[in-house]
Amino acid sequence: MQKITIIGAGPAGLLLAHYLLSRDRFQVEMYDRLDDPRLLENAGNRTFPLSLQERGTKALQGIPGLAEKIADRATFCTGTMLYSQSGKPRIVKREKPILCIDRHELVTILLNELTQNHTGDRLKITFNCCCTEIDAEAKLVTLETENGERLTTHYELLVGADGARSRVRECSVNSTDLNCEQSYALDDYKSLFLNRINSDESIALAPDKIHASNIGNQIRILLVPQPGDRLNGTIIFKRDKNPFENFSTVAELKAFFQENFPLFSQLMSSEEAESLFERAIGRIVTVKCDRFHHSNSILLIGDAAHAVSPSIGQGCNMALAEAKVVAELSDRHGDNWSQILAEFSRQQVPEARALQELSDYCFPRSKWLILEFFLRLRIRRLLNRWFPQWFKPFLFDLIFDTDCSYSEIVQDYRFWIDRVKRNTESFQ
Ligand SMILES: Cc1cc2nc3c(=O)[nH]c(=O)nc-3n(C[C@H](O)[C@H](O)[C@H](O)COP(=O)(O)OP(=O)(O)OC[C@H]3O[C@@H](n4cnc5c(N)ncnc54)[C@H](O)[C@@H]3O)c2cc1C
């Protein structure tokens, strides 16, 4: 039986553990720096909604019963309502519903199912235990518990599934010939928690639509319905246009929402306005690596390998899909990890590069290009319906509703991506 050590019990690490334990030749040891999510009633500021489409849901379906458990706690959205500043909606419909689930909820279900399906000594999970150092030569990983105790353990294969600020990646870059670049996306965000209904004002937003609004190309809000009439989402803004910098009181924050997002401001409770005022700003790290492995003993997956801007909501979809890719490669190559890891990098690095381009340059920021985007969307959907043999689906439909490779999509839509890129660069 081979021991796999996974750092990070997020979506990528947990689904990988499911896949490995569904083969009877592995045992899994997992560590996460945070508390067990099952013990937190409310993940509060740490969570945000995730939308999962074809790639993510296909990966979940590989583990019997898992997709159904997740679907039970998810909402399904059949389109997006885009609101003008006056609150007038425009709908962008979708044929295939998108599964939307809170990150905390997703992780809790993945963990619950994992511990229920795999009892005994093949699975060991330790929370509040942070990876601090790696000795890649001696294959040793050092971890620190919340009360400062340090423990060092030997690994055969170490998987860094520890997110965008991965310590496994950092240590590997410092001690091996792995090359990675890390930078911050142009946008920052704060999580936002609103009510979907305000009966006093006769407002009830659709429970099966994503709700969105923006002020020019600077500030946008995305809200996703949750079970229990809640709307969870994010307010996203360019770093140099951070509206929160200008507020010295909660009343100023409320006035800003009333003026710029009048509809959403009527769904914000006084408690949420106070929490939002205090809530920390999230900075989005993006990561580019030249490969995702070192020798036959270190593998990076999910955000640890290739964090991207969340603008088109694909990071988690790709992270989940990669857990399945690792398991499939291990079925094909047995326990030849140098072959498995090299093949993983060969397949996934170009995919990550393509996803990076799509995330940065798929949706335009300028008003005129946004109009052109919707015109193209409408025309391409009609052409695809009438002449599917000649016209592939529209860019977003390929990303969301198919598992066509990201590199192929970039190739097909190179013209549009370059156009948005030139336009975006002219704004910076
Ligand atoms: C605002 C926002 C909205 C998003 N929306 C979407 C969306 O709609 N759809 C989508 O597909 N993606 C979306 N994403 C991206 C998605 O959240 C990530 O791609 C996904 O969470 C990656 O999963 P992961 O398991 O690789 O990393 P993470 O989710 O970051 O999990 C990493 C885990 O590692 C642990 N960890 C970190 N460091 C250490 C350490 N040193 N030692 C031990 N443990 C450690 C962390 O506690 C965490 O549990 C969004 C991201 C943001 C910020």
The ligand as an SDF file (V2000), in Angstrom:
LIG
                    3D

 53 58  0  0  0  0  0  0  0  0999 V2000
  -14.3290   35.3030   -4.8230 C   0  0  0  0  0  0  0  0  0  0  0  0
  -14.0400   34.0120   -5.5220 C   0  0  0  0  0  0  0  0  0  0  0  0
  -15.0300   33.4000   -6.2860 C   0  0  0  0  0  0  0  0  0  0  0  0
  -14.7620   32.1920   -6.9480 C   0  0  0  0  0  0  0  0  0  0  0  0
  -15.7500   31.6280   -7.7100 N   0  0  0  0  0  0  0  0  0  0  0  0
  -15.5020   30.4690   -8.3460 C   0  0  0  0  0  0  0  0  0  0  0  0
  -16.5420   29.8340   -9.1170 C   0  0  0  0  0  0  0  0  0  0  0  0
  -17.6710   30.3170   -9.2030 O   0  0  0  0  0  0  0  0  0  0  0  0
  -16.2560   28.6560   -9.7470 N   0  0  0  0  0  0  0  0  0  0  0  0
  -14.9910   28.0910   -9.6850 C   0  0  0  0  0  0  0  0  0  0  0  0
  -14.7820   27.0340  -10.2960 O   0  0  0  0  0  0  0  0  0  0  0  0
  -14.0050   28.6740   -8.9620 N   0  0  0  0  0  0  0  0  0  0  0  0
  -14.2180   29.8410   -8.2970 C   0  0  0  0  0  0  0  0  0  0  0  0
  -13.2330   30.4010   -7.5360 N   0  0  0  0  0  0  0  0  0  0  0  0
  -11.9150   29.7220   -7.4480 C   0  0  0  0  0  0  0  0  0  0  0  0
  -11.9580   28.6030   -6.3940 C   0  0  0  0  0  0  0  0  0  0  0  0
  -12.2960   29.1200   -5.1480 O   0  0  0  0  0  0  0  0  0  0  0  0
  -10.6080   27.9260   -6.3100 C   0  0  0  0  0  0  0  0  0  0  0  0
  -10.1250   27.6500   -7.6000 O   0  0  0  0  0  0  0  0  0  0  0  0
  -10.7210   26.6060   -5.5240 C   0  0  0  0  0  0  0  0  0  0  0  0
  -11.1430   26.8680   -4.2230 O   0  0  0  0  0  0  0  0  0  0  0  0
   -9.3730   25.8880   -5.5380 C   0  0  0  0  0  0  0  0  0  0  0  0
   -9.4270   24.7670   -4.7070 O   0  0  0  0  0  0  0  0  0  0  0  0
   -8.0920   24.2240   -4.0110 P   0  0  0  0  0  0  0  0  0  0  0  0
   -8.5080   23.0470   -3.2120 O   0  0  0  0  0  0  0  0  0  0  0  0
   -7.0400   24.0890   -5.0300 O   0  0  0  0  0  0  0  0  0  0  0  0
   -7.5970   25.4160   -3.0430 O   0  0  0  0  0  0  0  0  0  0  0  0
   -8.3020   26.0930   -1.8120 P   0  0  0  0  0  0  0  0  0  0  0  0
   -9.7720   26.1260   -1.9700 O   0  0  0  0  0  0  0  0  0  0  0  0
   -7.6090   27.3910   -1.6040 O   0  0  0  0  0  0  0  0  0  0  0  0
   -7.9590   25.1310   -0.5810 O   0  0  0  0  0  0  0  0  0  0  0  0
   -6.6420   25.0430   -0.0580 C   0  0  0  0  0  0  0  0  0  0  0  0
   -6.6740   24.3950    1.3170 C   0  0  0  0  0  0  0  0  0  0  0  0
   -5.3180   24.3080    1.7730 O   0  0  0  0  0  0  0  0  0  0  0  0
   -5.2290   24.7410    3.1230 C   0  0  0  0  0  0  0  0  0  0  0  0
   -3.8610   25.2730    3.3250 N   0  0  0  0  0  0  0  0  0  0  0  0
   -3.3300   26.4080    2.8270 C   0  0  0  0  0  0  0  0  0  0  0  0
   -2.0450   26.5450    3.2090 N   0  0  0  0  0  0  0  0  0  0  0  0
   -1.7530   25.4680    3.9680 C   0  0  0  0  0  0  0  0  0  0  0  0
   -0.5760   25.0400    4.6510 C   0  0  0  0  0  0  0  0  0  0  0  0
    0.5690   25.7500    4.6220 N   0  0  0  0  0  0  0  0  0  0  0  0
   -0.6300   23.8700    5.3650 N   0  0  0  0  0  0  0  0  0  0  0  0
   -1.7810   23.1330    5.4080 C   0  0  0  0  0  0  0  0  0  0  0  0
   -2.9180   23.4960    4.7690 N   0  0  0  0  0  0  0  0  0  0  0  0
   -2.9140   24.6490    4.0470 C   0  0  0  0  0  0  0  0  0  0  0  0
   -6.3210   25.8080    3.2440 C   0  0  0  0  0  0  0  0  0  0  0  0
   -6.7280   25.9530    4.5940 O   0  0  0  0  0  0  0  0  0  0  0  0
   -7.4310   25.2080    2.3590 C   0  0  0  0  0  0  0  0  0  0  0  0
   -8.2890   24.3600    3.0900 O   0  0  0  0  0  0  0  0  0  0  0  0
  -13.4800   31.5950   -6.8420 C   0  0  0  0  0  0  0  0  0  0  0  0
  -12.4800   32.2120   -6.0570 C   0  0  0  0  0  0  0  0  0  0  0  0
  -12.7520   33.4010   -5.4080 C   0  0  0  0  0  0  0  0  0  0  0  0
  -11.6640   34.0450   -4.5720 C   0  0  0  0  0  0  0  0  0  0  0  0
  1  2  1  0
  2  3  1  0
  2 52  2  0
  3  4  2  0
  4  5  1  0
  4 50  1  0
  5  6  2  0
  6  7  1  0
  6 13  1  0
  7  8  2  0
  7  9  1  0
  9 10  1  0
 10 11  2  0
 10 12  1  0
 12 13  2  0
 13 14  1  0
 14 15  1  0
 14 50  1  0
 15 16  1  0
 16 17  1  0
 16 18  1  0
 18 19  1  0
 18 20  1  0
 20 21  1  0
 20 22  1  0
 22 23  1  0
 23 24  1  0
 24 25  2  0
 24 26  1  0
 24 27  1  0
 27 28  1  0
 28 29  2  0
 28 30  1  0
 28 31  1  0
 31 32  1  0
 32 33  1  0
 33 34  1  0
 33 48  1  0
 34 35  1  0
 35 36  1  0
 35 46  1  0
 36 37  1  0
 36 45  1  0
 37 38  2  0
 38 39  1  0
 39 40  1  0
 39 45  2  0
 40 41  1  0
 40 42  2  0
 42 43  1  0
 43 44  2  0
 44 45  1  0
 46 47  1  0
 46 48  1  0
 48 49  1  0
 50 51  2  0
 51 52  1  0
 52 53  1  0
M  END
$$$$
